[in-house]
Amino acid sequence: MKNTFIISAFLVCILSCCKKDTCNEEVMTTKHFESDYGCTNTKFTLQIDLNNDATIIRSKESYDSKVSGPCHPEIDFSLYDLVIGKQSTSNSNDTILYDYRRTCPDKKMTLSVDLIQSETAQPATVVYHAIIPKLGDQESLNIKLTVRQK
């Protein structure tokens, strides 16, 4: 009986001392045409042939042929990819919020985009974008789009 108690206590000690695999999501930074390149109002002035969808642009050639508008900054596509999308909403757009992170436990990259609508009941189509660190050739990106009221 004493041996059973000692063995049980030993197992409890070992199991409680084992370090559990903790995973912390890693928030990543993004760049934007407005804040990093001085462009203005790109949610309405950028042009791309998409409809309620998003794409990842990985090269200058693709960027030059697919994206247009009054502000067309030079992006270093050896370091960055451009995530760009276009979304129709029932109300005018107030704000666009971005959250880019590596999720746990699968270590996948996720870009969350929140389109915050204003009270104005005027349909709008907005272009959203984020310039992210270059994805690996086999690395995927999960894009989560939420349209919500202010």
For each residue, the residues with C-beta under 8 A, 3 or more apart:
1: 4 5
2: 5 6
3: 6 7
4: 1 7 8
5: 1 2 8 9
6: 2 3 9 10
7: 3 4 10 11
8: 4 5 11 12
9: 5 6 12 13
10: 6 7 13 14
11: 7 8 14 15
12: 8 9 15 16
13: 9 10 16 17
14: 10 11 17 18
15: 11 12 18
16: 12 13
17: 13 14
18: 14 15
19:
20:
21: 105
22:
23: 104 105
24: 104
25: 101 102 103 104
26: 101 102
27: 99 100 101
28: 100 101 102 109 132 133
29: 100
30: 98 100 111 130 131 132
31: 35 36 37 80 130 131 132
32: 35 36 37 42 98 129 130 131
33: 36 37 39 42 46 71 73 129 131
34: 37 38 39 40 42
35: 31 32
36: 31 32 33 131
37: 31 32 33 34 71 73
38: 34 71 73
39: 33 34 42 45 70 71 73
40: 34 45 71
41: 44 45
42: 32 33 34 39 45 46 69 71 127 129
43: 46 93 96 126 127 128
44: 41 124 126 127
45: 39 40 41 42 69 70 71
46: 33 42 43 67 68 69 71 84 127 129
47: 67 68 69 127
48: 55 66 67 68 84 86 127
49: 66
50: 53 54 55 84 85 86
51: 86 88
52: 86 87 88
53: 50 85 86
54: 50 83 84 85 86 128 143 145
55: 48 50 66 83 84 85
56: 81 82 83 135 141
57: 62 63 66 67 81 82 83 84
58: 62 77 81 82 134 135
59: 62 63 77
60: 63 64 75 77
61: 64 65
62: 57 58 59 65 66
63: 57 59 60 66 67 75 77 82
64: 60 61 67 72
65: 61 62
66: 48 49 55 57 62 63
67: 46 47 48 57 63 64 72 82 84
68: 46 47 48 72
69: 42 45 46 47 72
70: 39 45
71: 33 37 38 39 40 42 45 46
72: 64 67 68 69
73: 33 37 38 39
74:
75: 60 63 80 82 131
76: 79 80
77: 58 59 60 63 80 81 82 134
78: 134
79: 76 133 134
80: 31 75 76 77 131 132 133 134
81: 56 57 58 77 131 132 133 134 135
82: 56 57 58 63 67 75 77 129 130 131 132
83: 54 55 56 57 111 129 130 131 132 141 143
84: 46 48 50 54 55 57 67 127 128 129
85: 50 53 54 55 113 127 128 129 143 145
86: 48 50 51 52 53 54 125 126 127 128
87: 52 115 125 126 128 145 147
88: 51 52 123 124 125
89: 92 93 115 117 123 124 125 126 147
90: 117 121 123
91: 117 118 119 120 121 122 123 124 149
92: 89 117 118 120 122 124
93: 43 89 96 115 116 117 118 124 126
94: 116 117 118 150
95: 114 116 150
96: 43 93 113 114 115 116 126 128
97: 113 114 116
98: 30 32 111 112 113 114 128 130
99: 27 110 111 112 114
100: 27 28 29 30 109 110 111 112 130 132
101: 25 26 27 28 109 110
102: 25 26 28 107 108 109 110
103: 25 106 107 108 109 110 142
104: 23 24 25 107
105: 21 23
106: 103
107: 102 103 104
108: 102 103 140 142
109: 28 100 101 102 103 132 135 139 140 141 142
110: 99 100 101 102 103 141 142 143 144
111: 30 83 98 99 100 130 132 141 142 143 144
112: 98 99 100 144 146
113: 85 96 97 98 128 130 143 144 145 146
114: 95 96 97 98 99 146 148
115: 87 89 93 96 126 128 145 146 147 148
116: 93 94 95 96 97 148 149 150
117: 89 90 91 92 93 94 147 148 149 150
118: 91 92 93 94 150
119: 91 149 150
120: 91 92
121: 90 91
122: 91 92
123: 88 89 90 91
124: 44 88 89 91 92 93
125: 86 87 88 89
126: 43 44 86 87 89 93 96 115
127: 42 43 44 46 47 48 84 85 86
128: 43 54 84 85 86 87 96 98 113 115
129: 32 33 42 46 82 83 84 85
130: 30 31 32 82 83 98 100 111 113
131: 30 31 32 33 36 75 80 81 82 83
132: 28 30 31 80 81 82 83 100 109 111 135 141
133: 28 79 80 81
134: 58 77 78 79 80 81
135: 56 58 81 109 132 139 140 141
136: 139
137:
138:
139: 109 135 136
140: 108 109 135
141: 56 83 109 110 111 132 135
142: 103 108 109 110 111
143: 54 83 85 110 111 113
144: 110 111 112 113
145: 54 85 87 113 115
146: 112 113 114 115
147: 87 89 115 117
148: 114 115 116 117
149: 91 116 117 119
150: 94 95 116 117 118 119
